[in-house]
Amino acid sequence: MSRLASVALAHVVAAILLTTAAASAADWPRFRGPGGLGIGESAVPLEWSDEKNLLWKTPLPGPGSSSPVIHGDDVFVTCYSGYGVPGERGGEPAKLARHLLCIDRQTGAEKWRRDVPGDLPEDAYEGFLTEHGYASSTPVVDADAVYAFFGKSGVIAFDRAGKELWRVGVGKESSNRRWGSAASLIRHGDLVIVNAAEESQSIRGLDHRTGREVWKAEAAALELAYGTPAIARLADGREELVVAVPSEVWGLDPATGKIRWYASHSLTGNISPSVIVDGDVIYVFGGFRSAGSLAVRAGGSGDVTKSHVLWTSKASSYVATPLLHEGHLYWIDDRGQAFCSNAATGEQVYRSRVAEITGGGRPVYASPVLSDGRLIVATRWGGTLILPAKPDYGVLGCNKFAGDESDFSGTPAIADSRLYLRSGRFLYCVGESRP
C-alpha cells in the first residue's frame, strides 16, 4: 500500500511520452488524451458562454457520444444520421450513416467530411442504445492517418487529407443486451488496437498501415466489456495491454494478444469505464449499478488475484472513467453524485450529490478531464461543471451554451489552452477571447 501512495510523478510523465511519441504536447490524439489519462497540459478558461470565450462553433450533421481528437491543425469528430436520431420520429436502419469530420483547429471551418453508410444488420434503436446512439467510439489520430471505429461497419483508416486507406470488418455479432458499440481505439507501436467485444467477443491488433489483422484474442468473457484498453509499463521495461471484463481484469502481450495474467473481481454485468493506468498499477471500475472498484498491480503470470490485488472498494462509476490526480480518483456517476477516493487504499474521501446538475435519467456520461488543477465534467443537459481537483468537494462554476438543448455525452478535449466540447448539434471551441 505504501508503494502505491509514493508512485512517482515520473511514471505518469513517462507513460505520456512513450504512448504519444508522434504527438506534441498540444495534441489530444485519443479518448481521454495523451496516455488515456484525461490530463490537459495547459490551462483553459473557467468561464464561457455564447458571448464569452467561445472562439467558434461548428454545426455537426448528426448526434454522437464520441469525443473530439486533435493532432496538428486538425480536430476530428464522429457522428451519425439517418436512423435513431433523437427528436426524429421513425427512421429506417438502412438509412443509418456515420460521419467523420475534419475541422480546422483555428477557425472551426470544415476541411472535409467522409460519410460511411451503415453495414447492416445493426442493433435496433431501442433500450439502452437510445442513450448513446451509433457514434460512441472515439477515433485515434497520428501524424499520418485518422482511424475510426464504426462498430459493425468496421474500422476505417483515412489519411490526413481524407483519402480512405483501408477498411476492416471486426464482426457483426451483438451482446445479449444489444447495446451497440462504445469502446474506443488506441494506437500502440505498429498497431491499431480495437476492443471488438460487442461485435465478435474479441480484441484485435491491426497493422496501422494496411489494416491487416496481426492478432486476435477471443473469449466469451469479453461480452459486455465496453471499456477502452490501456498500456501498462512494468519496471523491467515490459509492456502489457490491460482490459477489464465482467468478473476479471486481464494483462495481455500487446504484440501477440496472448494473455499473461488475470485477476478476479466482483464487478459483474457490463463494464463500461476504461481501465486507468499509473505505472504498473491498474484501477478498475464498473459493474451493474456501480458494483465496485479495485486496484491491481500489473505483471505476474496466470491467476494473480491473491498476490496482485491491492485493494477493493464498493465505490464505483457506472459509465464515466474516473480521473487520477495527486493520489486521488475523481468522477461523477450517472446518478449525478460526485466521488473522490484515495488511490492508495480505495477509501472513499467524499460522496456528494451535485445540486447544479439538471435533467432526468442519467445526467452524466462524460469522463472528467483535468486543466490547471481543476476538473472539467460535461453533464448531458445541465452544462459543464468546474470542480477543484482536491479531496474537498466543491463546485467552482457551471457553464452553458444557450439554445443547445441536445445532450453533451462526449468527454471534452484540451489542447493548447483551448477546450473542445461536442454536443448532439455542434462542436465548440472555448479559449481566452481577446479584444
N, C-alpha and C positions, 0 to 999 in steps of 0.2 A: 504493500500500500504506500509506504513512504517513497518508494521509487517512482510510483505514479505521480505523487504530489510534486516531485522535483524534476519532472521531464523538462529538458532544456528547450528554450525557445529555438535553439539552432535546429532541432529536429523539424520543427514546422517550416522554418525558412528553407532548409534543405529539400524538404518534400515539395515545396512550391517550385523551387528552381529546377529540380530534376524532372518533375512532371510536365513543366511548361517551358522546356528549353527553347522551343521555337516561338514563344510568345513573349512580348515585352511586359513590363510591369503595368503598362497602360491597357492591357488586353484583358478580356474576360471570356476565355475560349470555350467554356463548357458549363454544364449545370453547376451552380454554386461557385463558379470562377476558378482561378488557379488552384490546382490540387484538390478541387471539390471542397474547399474549406469555408467558403462564404465570406472571405475576408477581403475587403477593399483596401487598396494600397494608398488611397487618397481620401480627403475629406470632401463630402458633398454638402450642399445647403441643407439645413434642418427645417426650413420652411419653404413651401411652394404652393402655388395655386395656378389658375388660368392667367392671372395677372402678375404673378411674382415668380421669378426664377424658372419659368418654363421657356426653354430655348427653342423647342419645336415639338410638334406632334404630327404624326403621320397616320392617316386612316389605313386600316387593315381590311382585306377582303373577307374576313370572317373571324370567328372567335378562336380561342385556344387557351390551353393552360400551360404551355411550354414557356421557357424563359428566353429572353434575348441573349445572344452571344456576340462577342466583339473581337475583332482582330484587325489591326491596322486602321484603315479608314472606313471599314465596313461594319455594319450591325446586321445580324441575321435573325430572323424570327419566323416561326411557322404558324399556320392557322388552317382552318378548313371551312368549306362551304358546301351548299347543295343538299345536305341532309343532316338532321339533328342540330339545327341552329336554334338556340333559344329565342323564343318570340315568334318563330315562323311555324305555322301550322303545317302538319303533314310532311311531305317530302318523301322521296324515293331513295333507297340505298344506292341505286345505280347512278344517282347524280352526285354522290359524295366525291369531293375533290380535296386534296391537301395542297397547300401553297407554301413555298419557301421564298421569302423576300430578302433582298439585299438592299439595305438602306444606307445612304451616305451619312457618316457619323457626325459630320459638321453641320449639315443643312437639313437632314431629315428627308431629303429627296429620294425617291425610289430609283435605284440603279437598275435593278432587274428583278423579275419575278418568274418563278417556274411553277406551273400548275401540274399536279400529278393526280390523274383520275384514280378513284378507289378501285383496287383489285379485289373484286368480290369472290367469295362471300365475306361479309363484315358483320360484326356483332350489332344487334338491333339497338336503336337509340331508346333504351328503357332502363329502369333500375338505376344502379349507381353510375352507369355510364353517362347519364344525363348530368351528373355533377361536374364532369370534366371534359367530355366530348372526344373528338377524334384527332386532336393535335396536342398531346400532353407530353411528348418526349422532346427534350431539348436537344438541338443539334450540337455538334462539336466542330470546331474550325481550326485549321492550321494555316501556315503560310501559303500552301498550295491549293487547298480544297476545303469545302464545307460538306459535312456528312449529316444526312437527315434520316431519322428512323420513323417510318410511317406504318408501323405495325404489320398487319397482314399484306400491305402493299410493299413491304421490304425496306431495305437500307439503300439509299441512293447517294452517290457522291457527285458533286459538281465542282468544276474548277472555279477560281475566284471571279471569272468573267461570266459564269452561269452555264457553261457547257457541261452536259452530263458526261461523266467519266465512266461510271458503271452503276449497275443496279442488281441487287441480290435479294432474293426471297429468303426469309428465315422461318417460314411456316405459316399455316393458316388455321391452326387449332384455336380453341378457346378454353379458358379455365372453366371450372364448374360454376363460377359466378357470372361469366361473360361480361366482365367489367371493362374490357378494352385495354389498350397499351398505355404504359406510363413510364417505364424505365428509360433513362437517357444513355446516350453513347459516351464512351471515353476513348481517347487516343493514348496508346502506350507503345513505345518502340515503333515497330513497323505495322502495328495492328490497330484496327478499329474494333473495339470490344463491345458486343451488344448482349444485353440480357433479354433473350427471347423466350422468357418463361411463359408468357401469355400465349405466344404463337406456336411454340413447339417444345416447351419444357426443356429448354436448352440455353446455354451460354456459348457464344461463338466468338472466335477470333478471326477477323477478316483482314487480308492484306490491304493496307490503306491505298495502295497504288492500283490494284486490279479488282478488289472485292473477292478474290479467291479465298475460300474457306481454308484457313490454316489448321484450325482445330475446332472441335465441337464437344462440349461436355453436356451430356443428357442425364436427367434424373427426374423421376416423378415428383420428388420432394420440392422441385422448383415451382410447382403450382402455387399461385398467389404470392410470389415473390416479385414485388413491383419496384424495388429499390435499384439504384444505380451502383454497380460495383466500384471498388476503390483499390488503390495500390498501397500496400504496406511495405515498409523497408526495414529489414532487420539489421541488427548491429553488425552482423558478419557480411553485410552487403547484398544479401539475397533479397529478392522481391517476391511478394505474394499478392495474388488477386483475391480480394476478400468480398464475400457477398453473404447477406443474411437471408435465410429462408424460414418458413414456419418450423419452429422447434429446433433449428440448428443454425450455426454460422460456420462458413467454410473458408479455408485457405487453399487456393489453387495455384499451381505453377502458371504464371501468365504467358509463358512461352508455349505450353502444351495443353493447358486446360485440365491437367491431371490433378486430382485432389491430394493435398498433402496432410491436412488435418481437419478435424471438425470438433465443435463443442456443442453440446446440447443445451437448450434453454426452454423456458416455459412460455414463450411468446408464440401462441398458436393463432390460426386464422391468417388473414392477409398481413404481410409485412410490407408496408408502404414507404417508411422513411429509408433513406440511404444510410449505409454504414458510415461512421465518422472515424477517421484515422489520424492518430497523433503518434508519429514514430512507429513503434511496434505495438501500440495499444489500440484496440478496436472497440468502439462504442456502438451498441446495437439497441434500437428502439422499435416499437411496433407491437403488432398483435391485435386481435379483435378487441375493440373497446379498450384500447390503451393497456394492453396486458402487462407491460413492464419494460425493463431495460437492464443492460448488463455491460460490463467491461471485460474484454478478453485480451490476453497477451498473444500476439501472433507468434508463429513458429511452432515447432514440435512436429509430431508425427502421429497419425491415427487419432484416436479419441483423446482429446486433451481437456475434457470437461473438468476433471478433478485437479489437474495441475495448472491450467492456464486461465480459468475464470477468476477474475479478480474481485468482482462484486456483482450482486444482483439487487434490483430495486423494483418496487411496484410503480414508481413514477414513470410515465412514458408519453410518447407522442404517437398519435394515430396516423397522421398524414405528413406533417412537416418534418424536415430533418433538422434536429437541433444544431446550434452553433456552439463551438468550443472556444472559450476565450479566457485566458489567465486562470486556468484551473476550475472553471465553471462551465456548465452546459445550460444554454438558454433556448426556450421555444415557447410558442403559443399554440395550444392544441386546437382541434377542430370544434371544440365547445366554447372557445373564447377565454380560456384560462391561461395565464402566464405562469411559466415554471422556471425555476433555477435549481440546479443540482450540483453538488460537489463532485467534480470529475474524479477525484482520488478515491472517494468512498461510495458514491451513489446516493449519499444522504440528501434529502430534499431540503433546500435552503428557503425557498418560498413557493407558494402557490396562491395566485390571486386572480379573481375574475376581473377582466378588463372592461371597465364600465364604458369606455369610449367605443367599444365595438357595437355596431348595429347590424341588423339583418338577421333573418331567421336561418334555420337549417344549420349548416356547417359554415361558420363565418370566416375561418382561416384555413387556407390550403398552402399558401406560400411559406417557404422556409425563411428564417431570418438571415440577414446579411449584416456585416459589421463595417462601419465607417467612423474613424476617428473616435473610438471608444463609445459609439452609440449603436444600438440595434435598430435596424430598419425592417419593419414587418408589414407587408401589404395584406390588408384584410380584403375579403371578397367584395363587400359592399360598403364598408364603413370608413374608407380612407386608409392611408398608410401611416402606421404608428412609429414614433421615435421613442425608444426606451434607453435608459442608461445600461451599458454593459457592465453592471456591477451587481453584487449579491444583495442589493437593496432595491425592492420593486418601486417603480415609478413610471409615469408616462410624461415625457417631455413635450410631446406635441402630436397632432394628428392632421395630416394634410390631405386635401381632397381636390378633385377636379370637378367643377360644376358641370352638370349636364351629361356626364358619362355615368349612366346607371348600370352599365354592363359589369360583369364580375372581373376582379383583379385576382386571378388564381396563380399567375406565374411569379416565380421568385425574381426579384429585381437583380439587375446587373450594375456594377460600379466600375468605372474606368476613367482615369484622367480627370478626377474631380467632378464627374458627371454621374447621375443616376438614371438608369433606363428602366422604365416601367411599361408593362404591356397590360392592356385590358382586353375585353372582347371586341373592342372597336378601334383602339388606337395604340400606337407605340409612342411613348412620351420620353423626352429627354429633359432632365432637370439639371440646371447648373447655375452658377453665380451670374446673375444678369448684370450687365454693365451699361451705364447710360450711353 
